[in-house]
């Protein structure tokens, strides 16, 4: 056991975060995301909410400052015609973090899936809200 590591950061997730290099990406996936069929490295955090997982990861994870946006959301489909409430929570978590790059982009759903397939890892959470998926791009530790 180690000190000051949030309980929702499993040993496997900590190992993956440490193995990732500059510009590697990780997907934080809601419960509907096809995580198991798309992941190179899969971490299961069933029962965990996305805001809590995001908050815990951002304690350790530098976001890339060499790109316009290192934080990507899956955009809603035009037919859905709503903004997910969880996005506001993400903004609050990001703004409260020490991240230098706080720009958020929205990726079209199929483009998000394609990028997610190339991600270093996918973290499957138990988040029930739809369109709660995030891609984080790792920066450098200075």
C-alpha positions as CSV (number, residue, x, y, z in Angstrom):
1,X,0.0,0.0,0.0
2,X,1.2,3.5,-0.7
3,X,0.2,6.9,0.7
4,X,-1.9,9.6,-1.0
5,X,-3.1,7.4,-3.9
6,X,-6.8,7.7,-4.3
7,X,-8.7,4.4,-3.7
8,X,-10.2,4.5,-7.2
9,X,-6.7,4.4,-8.8
10,X,-6.1,0.7,-9.0
11,X,-2.6,-0.7,-9.2
12,X,-3.2,-1.6,-12.9
13,X,-4.3,2.0,-13.7
14,X,-1.3,3.5,-11.9
15,X,1.0,1.2,-13.8
16,X,-0.6,2.3,-17.1
17,X,-0.4,6.0,-16.2
18,X,3.3,5.6,-15.4
19,X,4.0,3.6,-18.7
20,X,2.4,6.2,-20.9
21,X,4.6,8.7,-22.6
22,X,4.2,12.2,-24.1
23,X,1.3,12.3,-26.5
24,X,-0.1,8.9,-25.5
25,X,-3.9,9.0,-25.0
26,X,-6.2,7.3,-22.5
27,X,-9.9,7.0,-22.8
28,X,-12.1,7.4,-19.7
29,X,-15.3,5.5,-20.8
30,X,-18.8,5.5,-19.6
31,X,-20.8,2.3,-19.1
32,X,-22.1,2.2,-22.7
33,X,-18.7,2.6,-24.4
34,X,-17.4,-0.6,-26.2
35,X,-14.3,-0.7,-24.0
36,X,-13.5,-4.4,-24.0
37,X,-13.8,-4.7,-27.8
38,X,-11.7,-1.7,-28.5
39,X,-9.0,-1.5,-25.8
40,X,-5.3,-2.4,-26.3
41,X,-5.1,-2.1,-22.5
42,X,-8.3,-2.3,-20.5
43,X,-8.8,-1.1,-16.9
44,X,-12.1,-1.9,-15.3
45,X,-13.3,0.6,-12.7
46,X,-17.0,-0.6,-12.6
47,X,-18.9,1.3,-10.0
48,X,-16.8,4.4,-10.2
49,X,-18.2,7.7,-11.5
50,X,-16.3,9.6,-14.3
51,X,-15.9,12.9,-12.3
52,X,-14.3,11.0,-9.4
53,X,-12.0,9.0,-11.8
54,X,-11.1,12.2,-13.7
55,X,-10.3,14.1,-10.5
56,X,-8.1,11.3,-9.3
57,X,-6.2,10.9,-12.5
58,X,-5.5,14.6,-12.9
59,X,-3.7,14.5,-9.6
60,X,-0.9,12.6,-11.4
61,X,-1.4,13.1,-15.1
62,X,0.0,16.1,-17.0
63,X,-2.1,17.2,-19.9
64,X,-0.2,17.9,-23.2
65,X,0.5,21.6,-23.6
66,X,1.9,21.2,-27.2
67,X,-1.6,20.7,-28.6
68,X,-4.6,23.0,-28.7
69,X,-6.8,20.6,-26.7
70,X,-5.6,17.7,-24.6
71,X,-9.1,17.0,-23.3
72,X,-11.6,15.6,-25.8
73,X,-15.2,14.8,-25.3
74,X,-17.5,12.7,-27.5
75,X,-19.8,15.2,-29.1
76,X,-23.5,14.6,-29.0
77,X,-25.4,13.7,-32.1
78,X,-27.5,16.6,-33.5
79,X,-30.6,14.5,-33.2
80,X,-30.1,14.3,-29.4
81,X,-30.3,18.1,-29.0
82,X,-29.0,18.4,-25.4
83,X,-25.8,19.1,-23.5
84,X,-24.9,16.4,-21.0
85,X,-25.0,17.7,-17.4
86,X,-21.8,15.8,-16.7
87,X,-19.8,18.1,-19.0
88,X,-20.3,20.9,-16.5
89,X,-18.8,18.7,-13.8
90,X,-15.8,18.0,-16.1
91,X,-15.2,21.7,-16.5
92,X,-15.3,22.2,-12.8
93,X,-12.9,19.3,-12.2
94,X,-10.5,20.5,-14.9
95,X,-10.6,24.1,-13.7
96,X,-9.9,23.0,-10.1
97,X,-6.9,20.9,-11.3
98,X,-3.3,22.1,-11.8
99,X,-3.5,21.3,-15.5
100,X,-2.0,24.0,-17.7
101,X,-4.0,23.1,-20.8
102,X,-7.7,23.5,-19.9
103,X,-9.0,23.6,-23.5
104,X,-11.8,21.1,-24.2
105,X,-12.6,19.9,-27.7
106,X,-15.6,17.9,-28.9
107,X,-15.0,15.0,-31.3
108,X,-17.7,13.6,-33.6
109,X,-18.9,10.3,-32.2
110,X,-17.4,8.0,-34.8
111,X,-14.1,10.0,-34.9
112,X,-14.0,9.6,-31.1
113,X,-14.4,5.8,-31.5
114,X,-11.6,5.6,-34.1
115,X,-9.2,7.6,-31.9
116,X,-10.2,5.6,-28.9
117,X,-9.1,2.4,-30.7
118,X,-5.6,3.8,-31.0
119,X,-5.4,4.9,-27.3
120,X,-2.8,3.5,-25.0
121,X,-5.6,2.3,-22.7
122,X,-9.3,2.5,-22.0
123,X,-10.7,2.9,-18.5
124,X,-14.2,1.4,-18.3
125,X,-16.2,3.0,-15.5
126,X,-19.7,2.5,-14.3
127,X,-20.8,6.0,-15.3
128,X,-24.4,5.9,-16.4
129,X,-24.7,9.3,-18.1
130,X,-24.5,9.1,-21.9
131,X,-21.8,11.1,-23.8
132,X,-19.6,11.0,-20.7
133,X,-16.6,9.7,-22.6
134,X,-13.3,11.6,-22.4
135,X,-9.9,11.2,-24.1
136,X,-6.9,12.7,-22.3
137,X,-3.6,13.3,-24.0
138,X,-0.5,13.0,-21.8
139,X,2.0,15.8,-21.6
140,X,5.4,16.0,-20.1
141,X,6.4,16.2,-16.4
142,X,8.5,19.3,-15.9
